[in-house]
Amino acid sequence: MKSSRFWIAVILAVLAAASAASLYLVNQRGGDLAVVTQNGQELYSIRLDKVEEAYSLDIGGDYHNIIEVEPGRIRVAQADCPDGICVETGWISDGAVPIVCLPNGLVIEIRDNGQLDAAVH
C-alpha cells in the first residue's frame, strides 16, 4: 500500500513539473511581429513588444492609409479607400484577424516570432 502511494506521488510530481515547464516555455516566446505588406511586398516588420512610443506610418498607392503603431498593437487609423473596412477593423494585437485594405492591396498580419531581436520601422 505504501509503495503504490509513493509511485502515485512520484507521478503527480512529474506531471506538475511538466506542466510548469510547458507554461514557462509558452511565456518565453519571442514576441508578436506585425508584418505590413502591400501588393504582396513586405514594407515593414514591427516587433510590437519592442515598441516604446506610438508612431504612424504613411502608406501610399492607389489609396492612402495611415497606420498607427503602439506598444503591443497596430491599426489603420485613416484611409481614403471606398469601403473603409480596414479602419473599422480597429486595433489588432494577435494573429486572430488580419487588417486588410483590398483596394490598396494592404495587409497587416501578426505572426508569432521567436527569433527577431529588435523593432524595425
N, C-alpha and C positions, 0 to 999 in steps of 0.2 A: 504494500500500500504506500509506504514511504517512497519507494522507488518510482512509482507512477506519478506521485506529486512532484518529485524532483524533475522528471522529464517534462511534465506539463509546465512547470515554472521556467525551465530552460527554453522550451518552445515559445512561450509567451514573451520572454526576454528577447529572443532573436527576432520575433515579429515586431516588437516595439522598436528595436534598434533599426530594423529595415525600414519601418515607416518613418522614423525620424530622419534617416539618411536620405530617403526619397524626397521628403519635404525640403530638406536643406538643398539638394541638388536642383529642384524645381525653382527655388528662390534665387539661385546663383546664375541664372541665365544672363546673357549679355545685354539685354535691353531691347526695346522696340525700335525698329528702324522704319521711318516714314520714307517711302520712295515715291518721288513725283516724276511722272513720265508724261510726255506729250507726243502723240502720234507714234508710240512705241519706243521713243528715245528717252533714256533716263536723263532728267535735268538736275535733280537733287536727291541726295541720300542724307537723311537727318536722323541722328540718334536722339530721340525725344527725351530720354532720361539724362542727356548731357546738356540740354538747352537750359540756360540760366536766366536769360532775359527774352521777353517776347520780341518778335520781329516779323516783318512782312516780306513776301516775295511777289514780284510783279511778273505775271506770265502773259506774253502777247500771243499772237497767232491770228486766226480768223476772228476771234473774240478776245476779250480781255478778262483775266482772272486775277484777283488779289488773294493770296494765301496768307493766313496768319498762323504763326507757329508760337506756341507757348510751352513751358515745361510740361512734358507728358501728353500733349495733344496738338492737333492740327485741324484747320478747316479752310474752306473757301469762304472768305468774308464778303467779297463783291464779285459780280460777274455781269457782263452785258450780253450774255447769250439769251436766246429767246425764251427758254423754259425756266432757268434758274434753279434746276433741281440740285445742282452742286452746292448752292448756297443753303438750300433747305435741308440738306443732309446734316449740316451743323458740325460740331466738333467730333472727331474720332480719336480714340486713344488705344484701340486694339485692332486686331486683324479681322474682326467680325464682319464689317461692312466697309468697302472702299468708297471714296468720293469720286464721282465720275461726272465730267462735263463733256458729254458726247460731241456737241457742236465744235468745241475747241480741241478735241482729242486729248483731253487732260484726264489723268487717272492718279489718284493719291491712294496708296495702299500701305498698310502697316504690316511689317514682317517681323517675326522674332529673329533677332540677330545675336549670335553668341560670340562673334569674333571681332567686330569693329570696335575701336577704342575711342574714337573722337567724333564729334558732330561735324558735318560738312555742310556748309551753306554759303 
